[in-house]
Amino acid sequence: MLIIVESPTKAKKIQSILRMKTLSTVGHFKDLPNSEIGVDLKTYEPTFVFHEKKAHLPDQLRSAAKGETVMLAGDPDREGYAISRHIFEEVKSVAKECLRMEIYEVTEKGLKESLAKAVPFEKTNEGLYNAFLGRRVGDRLVGYIL
């Protein structure tokens, strides 16, 4: 089993408690490009690119996820869900399965409860990702057009 979280500190703590391989993305690793609008003005479809400093991360995630049950444990909010969705897009083809795990308490009891409640990523709240897209695209359009 592989657990992927946003924070390196949280990853270390989870790994020490559960004794399971845990990786961190250190926040977002994909975003709209810095040098252009990155949004199709007809369809409002965003074009995400990998952060320059994290270009190695997708390969690292796919390598670690190969044949594993992957727990996507981004923070239980819009941004965390978006990070988990971007991870899912990178590892779904190589992982045994991908589950969404929402961590509210980094204790042995809290982590075990979160593991027990994990669900297939495809059955999670896609609305959180759509909310992220709306916010990110809206911010970009306002920033570039105004």
N, C-alpha and C positions, 0 to 999 in steps of 0.2 A: 504494500500500500504506500502511496505517495500523497502527502498533503502539501498543497501550495497556497501560501498566504501572501499578503502584501508586505508586511513588516519583517525585516531580518531579526529583530529582537523577539517578536512573537514566534517566528519560526524556531529559533533556538530554544525558547521556553517550551513550546509544544513538543519538540523533539526530545527534550530532556524528560518531560512528563510521560509521553506515550511510547518513547523508544521506537518511533517510526520515522522514516526518511521524510524530511520537511524542507521545502525550498521556499524562497521569497522572490517576488518580482521587484521588490523595492518600489512599489507603486505602479503607475501606468507604464507600460512599455510600448504602447501604440498610441498615436495621437494624430491629429490633422497636421499636415506639413507646415513647417515654419515659413517657407518661402512663397507660398501661394495660398489661395482661399481654401482649397481642398474640399469644396462643396459644389456639386453640380447645381447650377442656378435654375435649371428646369425641373429637376426631380428632387432636389435637396438631399441627394444621396452623398454621404461623406466618403472621402477616400482617406483611410488611415494608413500611416506609415510607421515603421519601427523607429523609436528614438535612437539616435546615432550611438549613444553610449551603451544601449541595451540591444544592439543588433545581434549579439551572440545568444541572447536569452531564448528565442524560439527554438533554436537547435538544442540548447541545453534542456529545455522543458520536454521536447519530444524524446530526447535520449533517455531522460529520467522516467518518462511516462510509459515507455514501450512495454507492453504486456502487463501493465500495472492497473489496479483500481486507483483512480485519481480522485482525491477529495479537493474540490475547488472551494477554497475557504477564504475568499476575499471578504472584506468587511460586509456586514449585513445592511448595506445602504446602496444607493444608486451607483456611486463610484466603484464600490467594491464589487457589485454585481457586474459592472461593465468590465472590470479587470478580469473577473472570472470568465466572462463570456469570451474575451479575447484569448485567454488561456485555452478555453474549451475549443475554440476554432483551430488552435495550433496543435492540440494533442489528441483530439477525438479519433483521428485515423489510426493512431498507434496504441492508444490505451485500451486495456481490457474493458473498462467502463469509466464513465465520468459522473461523479456525484457532487451535488452542491451541499456543502456543510457550512452552517452558519454558527460562528463561535461568538458567544456572548460573555463567556467567562473562561479565562485561561487557568483553569484548575483541573485536577484529575477528574473530579466529578463533572464539571462543566464540559470538558472535552469529550468524555465518554457519552454524555447525554447528546452532544452535538453529533457525534459519530452515529449514534443510534437513530437519530432523526434525519440523517442525510438522505436525499432523494435524487433520482436520476436528473441530471442537469436539464435535459430536454423537457422535464415536467415542472420546471421552476417558473418564477414570475418574470416572463419576458417583458412585461410592462416596465420593470425597472430599467431594462436596457433601452427601451424606447424613450423613457424619461431622460436617460443619460444622453441619447442621441439628440433629442429635442433641445436640451440645454446646451450641449456642445455645438450643435449646428447653429442654433440661435445666437449664441455668444460670438461665433465666428462671423456670421453674416452681419450682425450689428457692428462688430469691430472693423471689418473690412469695408463695409458700405458706408458707414458713418465716418 
